[in-house]
């Protein structure tokens, strides 16, 4: 990931969230993003029978989603067999690739993360997706207020694992401990 990218991701996420009438709090809807930008979303279950059967039988748990160039636009494949919390984080990751204008043939979010985009672009998309779904500023505020990972997951419509990652990766829990130490002295 490029030096200074995390700060850029914070600014870009706030800009994108503001386009949808959101400040640093409130759940971001990646599907509304796709709709606004005219990007159709197709569930694996909606694909033609042969393709759907092949994907659902062989890849139901391996393929999370895909952003596919289509003419002058894009198409998103959504694994609608996954729980909505997981689908939202996958969709936000694909939104991030789109917003960052990553150049690629196709972006496929899979268990092995083998989409061919490269480590830096994947890390950038992960970081921006995290900021879109749970902004750092909100994470720090929630950590100071002693929100659990379950509370954060519920508020933002993400999995508990995703909430835990965001609350730790952006330093929110460390920040909260430092605030609590200052208050107790």
C-alpha positions as CSV (number, residue, x, y, z in Angstrom):
1,X,0.0,0.0,0.0
2,X,1.3,3.4,-0.9
3,X,2.6,5.7,1.8
4,X,-0.2,8.0,3.0
5,X,-2.9,5.9,1.5
6,X,-4.8,5.3,4.8
7,X,-5.3,9.1,5.2
8,X,-6.4,9.3,1.6
9,X,-8.9,6.5,2.2
10,X,-10.3,8.3,5.2
11,X,-10.9,11.4,3.1
12,X,-12.3,9.5,0.1
13,X,-14.6,7.4,2.3
14,X,-16.0,10.5,4.0
15,X,-16.5,12.1,0.5
16,X,-18.3,9.0,-0.8
17,X,-20.4,8.7,2.4
18,X,-21.4,12.4,2.1
19,X,-22.7,11.8,-1.5
20,X,-25.2,9.4,0.1
21,X,-26.1,11.8,2.9
22,X,-24.0,10.0,5.5
23,X,-21.6,11.5,7.9
24,X,-19.0,9.4,9.8
25,X,-21.8,7.4,11.4
26,X,-24.6,5.4,10.0
27,X,-24.4,2.3,7.8
28,X,-23.1,2.6,4.3
29,X,-25.1,0.7,1.7
30,X,-22.8,-0.6,-1.0
31,X,-25.8,-1.8,-3.1
32,X,-27.0,1.9,-3.2
33,X,-23.6,2.8,-4.5
34,X,-23.9,0.3,-7.3
35,X,-27.4,1.5,-8.1
36,X,-26.3,5.2,-8.2
37,X,-23.4,4.4,-10.5
38,X,-25.5,2.2,-12.8
39,X,-23.6,-1.0,-11.9
40,X,-25.9,-4.0,-12.1
41,X,-25.6,-6.6,-9.3
42,X,-26.3,-10.2,-10.2
43,X,-26.6,-12.9,-7.6
44,X,-25.0,-16.3,-8.3
45,X,-28.4,-17.8,-7.8
46,X,-29.7,-15.6,-10.7
47,X,-27.1,-16.9,-13.3
48,X,-28.1,-19.3,-16.0
49,X,-28.8,-22.8,-14.6
50,X,-25.5,-24.4,-15.8
51,X,-23.3,-21.5,-14.7
52,X,-25.1,-21.1,-11.4
53,X,-25.0,-24.8,-10.6
54,X,-21.2,-24.9,-11.4
55,X,-20.6,-21.8,-9.2
56,X,-22.9,-22.8,-6.4
57,X,-21.6,-26.4,-6.3
58,X,-17.9,-25.7,-6.7
59,X,-17.5,-22.2,-5.5
60,X,-20.4,-21.3,-3.2
61,X,-18.0,-20.7,-0.3
62,X,-14.9,-19.8,-2.4
63,X,-16.2,-16.9,-4.5
64,X,-17.5,-14.0,-2.5
65,X,-18.0,-11.5,-5.3
66,X,-16.6,-10.1,-8.5
67,X,-16.4,-6.7,-10.2
68,X,-16.3,-7.4,-13.9
69,X,-15.7,-4.9,-16.7
70,X,-18.6,-5.0,-19.1
71,X,-18.3,-2.8,-22.2
72,X,-17.9,0.7,-20.9
73,X,-19.2,-0.2,-17.4
74,X,-19.1,-2.9,-14.8
75,X,-21.2,-5.8,-13.5
76,X,-21.0,-7.1,-9.9
77,X,-21.5,-10.8,-9.2
78,X,-22.8,-11.2,-5.7
79,X,-22.7,-14.5,-3.8
80,X,-26.2,-14.4,-2.5
81,X,-25.6,-17.7,-0.7
82,X,-23.5,-15.9,1.9
83,X,-25.0,-14.1,4.9
84,X,-25.9,-10.4,4.2
85,X,-23.2,-9.2,6.6
86,X,-20.5,-10.9,4.6
87,X,-22.0,-9.8,1.3
88,X,-22.0,-6.2,2.5
89,X,-18.3,-6.3,3.2
90,X,-17.5,-8.0,-0.1
91,X,-19.7,-5.4,-1.9
92,X,-17.9,-2.6,-0.2
93,X,-14.6,-4.1,-1.3
94,X,-15.8,-4.1,-4.9
95,X,-17.1,-0.5,-4.5
96,X,-13.6,0.5,-3.3
97,X,-12.0,-1.0,-6.4
98,X,-14.5,1.0,-8.5
99,X,-14.0,4.2,-6.5
100,X,-10.2,3.9,-6.7
101,X,-10.4,3.3,-10.4
102,X,-8.2,0.3,-10.2
103,X,-7.3,-1.0,-13.6
104,X,-8.0,-4.6,-14.0
105,X,-9.6,-7.3,-16.2
106,X,-11.8,-8.5,-13.3
107,X,-11.8,-8.3,-9.6
108,X,-12.9,-11.5,-7.9
109,X,-13.1,-11.6,-4.1
110,X,-12.4,-15.2,-3.1
111,X,-11.3,-17.0,0.0
112,X,-7.7,-17.2,-1.5
113,X,-8.0,-13.5,-2.6
114,X,-6.7,-14.7,-6.0
115,X,-8.1,-12.0,-8.2
116,X,-4.9,-11.0,-10.0
117,X,-5.0,-7.4,-8.9
118,X,-2.0,-7.5,-6.8
119,X,-1.3,-7.1,-3.1
120,X,-1.3,-3.3,-3.1
121,X,-4.6,-2.9,-4.9
122,X,-6.2,-5.5,-2.6
123,X,-4.9,-3.8,0.5
124,X,-6.1,-0.4,-0.8
125,X,-9.6,-1.8,-1.5
126,X,-9.7,-3.5,1.9
127,X,-8.8,-0.2,3.6
128,X,-11.3,1.9,1.7
129,X,-14.0,-0.7,2.2
130,X,-13.3,-0.6,5.9
131,X,-13.5,3.2,6.0
132,X,-16.8,3.1,4.0
133,X,-18.4,0.6,6.3
134,X,-17.0,1.7,9.7
135,X,-15.1,5.0,9.5
136,X,-12.1,5.4,11.8
137,X,-13.6,8.4,13.5
138,X,-16.7,6.5,14.4
139,X,-14.7,3.4,15.5
140,X,-12.7,5.6,17.9
141,X,-15.9,7.2,19.3
142,X,-17.5,3.8,19.8
143,X,-14.4,2.4,21.4
144,X,-14.3,5.2,23.9
145,X,-18.0,4.6,24.7
146,X,-17.1,0.9,25.3
147,X,-19.1,-0.6,22.4
148,X,-18.4,-4.2,22.0
149,X,-17.6,-5.7,18.6
150,X,-21.2,-7.1,18.6
151,X,-22.6,-3.6,19.1
152,X,-20.5,-2.2,16.2
153,X,-21.4,-5.1,13.9
154,X,-25.1,-4.6,14.7
155,X,-24.9,-0.8,14.1
156,X,-23.1,-1.1,10.8
157,X,-24.6,-4.3,9.4
158,X,-21.3,-6.2,9.2
159,X,-20.1,-9.4,10.7
160,X,-18.6,-9.5,14.2
161,X,-15.3,-10.5,12.6
162,X,-15.3,-7.4,10.3
163,X,-16.2,-5.2,13.3
164,X,-13.4,-6.6,15.3
165,X,-10.9,-6.1,12.5
166,X,-12.0,-2.4,12.0
167,X,-11.9,-1.7,15.8
168,X,-8.4,-3.0,16.0
169,X,-6.9,-2.2,12.6
170,X,-7.5,1.5,12.8
171,X,-6.3,1.8,16.4
172,X,-9.7,2.5,17.9
173,X,-9.3,0.2,20.9
174,X,-5.8,1.6,21.6
175,X,-7.1,5.1,21.3
176,X,-9.9,4.3,23.8
177,X,-7.4,2.8,26.3
178,X,-5.3,6.0,26.1
179,X,-8.3,8.2,26.6
180,X,-9.4,6.1,29.6
181,X,-5.9,6.3,31.1
182,X,-5.9,10.1,30.8
183,X,-9.3,10.3,32.4
184,X,-8.2,8.2,35.4
185,X,-5.1,10.3,36.1
